[in-house]
Amino acid sequence: MRHLISPLDLSLEELEELLTLGQDIMNHPEKYAHVCEGKKLATLFYEPSTRTRLSFESAMLSLGGQVLGFSSADSSSAAKGESVADTIRVISCYADICAMRHPKEGAPTVAAMHASIPVINAGDGGHNHPTQTLTDLLTIKTLTGRLDHMTVGMCGDLKFGRTVHSLINALVRYPDVKFVLISPEELRIPSYLRKEVLDAGNISYLETDRLEENLPDLDILYMTRVQRERFFNEEDYIRLKDSFILDAAKLQYAKKDMYVLHPLPRVNEISTEVDNDPRAVYFKQAQFGVYIRMALIIKLLEVEIPC
Ligand code: NCD
């Protein structure tokens, strides 16, 4: 039985297979409309979510399967003090696969240790968010045709942003990917990523607090919101929240074929005037999230794919 807890749980070969399957689902959704009939997906969300939970549910329904779950810790037995280990033992009797989001880093790992069904990490604290990464990779690969030889700018809250951490871990496996890490000094990437992933892998990266002057070099700009819920005090959040705002004027400095991604939700960091620019692909990205989650469910459930 396989789980997906970190983006590195998939080998490069498996990742490529998954992306190819995601693209086939995108082009021929009808082929996959019944492959999960009789199967159930449980969504166990202890933290707020719109896209991740609903795209998982949409993915399972589009495969002919069914869904059940809860969308806040308050509405589950966690509010009565039940442990993740006990909850997952029980959910294993009710569903064939589950997606879990939890504010504590490592909670999905604990769940996987006690589960008898595949567990998918749908975001654990400020740590990882592997299915967002799969979504981001499918978006970049579909739009640019590649995942190598590119300069990727990541901008915003690089300290608490789990989507950034997972995406860096995934992209360093491809040749000649350079990073421009744009954030306020206090919101730079965690030191374990800098030392154990970027420095250890001899990856080229720049840490800076300048967006405009680095824009012309970028092939991809990955914008993120400042993660209010992970701050220790509100004053720091208020001081840092509008550090970077991408607007039409700044976008003039970017390449004509650069793409702007954002895992969403957006707060203030991309002005709505950017939405109509052909380089803004964050809503398309949310759509890609359904296809790649369909592919992931198929793979983890090991259901047969029609030829
Ligand atoms: C992200 C998350 O939950 O980490 N959202 C998402 O799943 N698309 C990004 C965020 O909340 O800022």
Boltz pocket constraint, residues with backbone or C-beta under 6 A from the ligand:
constraints:
  - pocket:
      binder: B
      contacts: [[A, 48], [A, 51], [A, 52], [A, 122], [A, 123], [A, 125], [A, 129], [A, 132], [A, 162], [A, 163], [A, 224], [A, 225], [A, 263], [A, 264], [A, 265]]
      max_distance: 6.0
